[in-house]
Amino acid sequence: MTRPESGRLWAFVVSVSAGAVLSGCSMLPDYAPPQMQLTDRYSVLQPIQVSPRAEAAWWTAFHDPVLNGLVDRALAQNLTVAQAQARVREAEALARRAGLDDIDGDLQATASAPDSTETVGLGLDLIFSPRKLAAAAASRARLDAARSAETNARRLVIGELALAYADLRYSEALLAYRHQDLRSRQRTLNDITTRLEAGAATRLDRVRAEALVAQTRAQIPQTEAQIAILQSRIATLLADPAGRRGLGLAAGTGQPMPRGGADIGVPADLLRARPDVRQAERAYAAAVSDLGAARAERYPRLTLSGVVQAPIGGGSTAESLVAGIALPVFSQPRLAASEAAAQARVEGALLAWKDAVLTAVDEVESALISLSASIRTASAAAQVVRLNQEALDLSRQLLADAGGITVLDILDRERAVSDARATLAQAQRDVARDYIRLYTALGLEDGLGAPQDLKLAEAVEPG
């Protein structure tokens, strides 16, 4: 075959092959971001008003430097976050490999000496397939999903750490109240003992007071143990080998109470703000690309092969170029089954994305309801503490003045004050926990609003 004829044949084969490959590319599915109908507002109004400024992270609304420092350490040291970062690096490497794998090819060099003529040869084999393009798109989507997973790991770690910190400060406050109750009840016991010696009280009064003191002492060890457990939990979240001894927690800082926060926005904002929702969307995109790869396997692949041979001692050079189309004829049933499986994974990924959206909306709604109730409960509990403390002081005064009151009334007031303090401490913890759950559910890891003093803490303090 002459060179012009071979050139025309080569051009024809290439055009036909390229047309077949391009037709396969046109059959790949186009990705469209998933859609879901959401309401334009949450059912509960935001219980904490905010400033229109946009600066700080949401946890700084507690104005607690210890908590801020713990969050910084957790983000730098937490093992879950570190594992997520390692998976991002793995996904980056896989995406780079997939991007370089659009074309399969081999380059070969040979040397031979047939008939006493030494020659060198250079051969090149290339395979073009739409599957490679789809696989590269899937790898890029999985890289995006891995990055969102890392952000989600940070979101969850911050939330878990803040919850443990709120529980720790609650247990410390409860322990302080227990010791305060013990001092008060010991004082009452001493007063009753004095009155018993003077004949103004009975042995029963003293036994009741002693029982109340013993009951208070019995509550202290469990509270101390809970503090140690929470300190150990925080140390684990920080991946601190020193354990709870290396936390550097300043005791006596009081329970964290939020004084503002970020604007909660509308449910549709969760599609952008929640990293787990973004991760699910990217997983859906990867599944669509995988479907394209499975579908492309059923279409022709373009192959190009070329060899150039030249005598070392000089002379004419021999060239050969071959283009072909590989058709997976006999494997069609198997490839069809693979495509059906990929289609099912696309449908599952879409359902997983919808479930992530619904879960996010539900978490925000639940946290809003709980936070609104907790704020009202804490405010009422603070008033209960003030009234019971005032009643106890008046009862002591009446008893000292030999008024119309019994020792049993004093003991009842002691119990009422103790119970009211415990209820207040728990209510304050609930405010902090519900606030943490709300902003963790919103996915605002870096915050969208700045804290604003709202006198919320003053509304729930006993005064």
PyMOL commands that set and color helices and strands:
alter all, ss='L'
color gray80, all
select helices_A, chain A and resi 3-26+58-62+65-77+79-99+114-116+130-197+203-237+243-246+267-273+275-296+332-400+407-442+456-460
alter helices_A, ss='H'
color red, helices_A
select strands_A, chain A and resi 103-112+119-128+301-311+318-326
alter strands_A, ss='S'
color yellow, strands_A
deselect
rebuild
show_as cartoon
